[in-house]
Amino acid sequence: MKEKNISQRSRDILRALIARYIREGQPVGSRTLAESTGSHLSSATIRNVLADLEDNGYLTSPHTSAGRVPTARGFRVFVDGLTDVKPLEQKEIDLLSQTLNPDADIAELMGSASTLLANITQMAGLVKLPRQNRVKLRHVEFLPLSGNRVLAILVFNGREVQNRIIYTDRPYSASELQQAANYLSEHYNGRELLAIHQLLLASLQEDRSQMDRLMQTVIEMASKTFEQPEPVDDYVLAGESNLLSMTEVADIESLRSLFNAFTQKQAILHLLDRCLQSTGVQIFIGEESGYEGFDNCSVVTSSYAIGGEVLGVLGVIGPKRMDYARVIPAVDITAKLLGAALSSHHDNDNPL
């Protein structure tokens, strides 16, 4: 029974069962469905349909109950056919808009978005930090250290500061470093790191013997400072304690696997990276994520962007028995509002 070959009657019964299971969290039997849906079908007919759905992997029967619960495959049919989403209340949208303040710094915006998602959905909210290819240089300083070492102080986006220690071919005086910093600030201020790196590569192709001493200093300082821009490959997580009370993921082994994934990060980051390839809401149900730690969970994500360029991904992690009709619009609108807040940064000369 392939998904596209499920009869409409089977789909209707499957959706009714899953909707009730999402509301109550208990196995659902044929008699309950017959009574609650007002169907003209008898409980015996519904029982036969449920048996077929179970045989084909859409439902399963817990040993302790005569009722059935949906599998990840059953949830997938339900989600793909979901047309009745629940838009957020205006007060919730207003709260999101007010909290995602464009005047806040990037780290604060990411934390706010993650916390808001957790609070609205009562699940774990996460936001993958923006990719660095739009980070722009605002100021640079070089300070001499002992030996052939220099401290590079970089200011990005007007607010973010990074310190890097670079190793040079020879010792430099404070005066030489100041001249190099002034030159870089004058010629590269406001440029994206990727563009700076490309310009430096072109400069390195020139004949160094023809360069004056200042330019040789500039080239060495800049090439070693920007040769490996530190990538931001992380995410902000909030509300993971919400998962402790959800019976589907609250057994010890499931929690251990899930919180190991939170701590080690690689699995979640890899999953979020997959989401960067597409726009709009994406849903991974149970084993669809490809990671054992998420087998009892669903992950709902959406990318956020500026001017059509995808910068990162946000979403929620919760039980497969989540209220998808509510979670999907919550994730979707949060992504749009975060993108708008980041775009305002860009317009106000605090670009990513």
Buried (B, 14 or more C-beta within 10 A) or exposed (E): EEEEEBEEEBBBBBBBBBBBBBEEEEBBBBBBBBEEBEBEBEBEBBBEBBBBBBEBEBBBBEEEEEBBBBBBBBBBBBBEBBEEBEEBEEEBBEBBEEBBEBEBBBEEBBBBBBBBBBBBBBBBBBBBBBBBBBBBBBBBBBBBBEEEBBBBBBBBBBEBEEEBEBEBEEEBEEEBBBBBBBBBBEEBEEBBBBBBBEBBEEBEEEEEEEBEEEBBBBBBBBBBBBEEBEEBBEBBBBBBEBBEEBEBBBEEEBBEBBBEBBEEBEBBBEBBEBBBEEBEBBBBBBBBBEBBBBBBBBBBBBBBBBEEEBBBBBBBBBBBBBBBBBBBBBBBBBBBBBBBBBBBBBEEEBBB
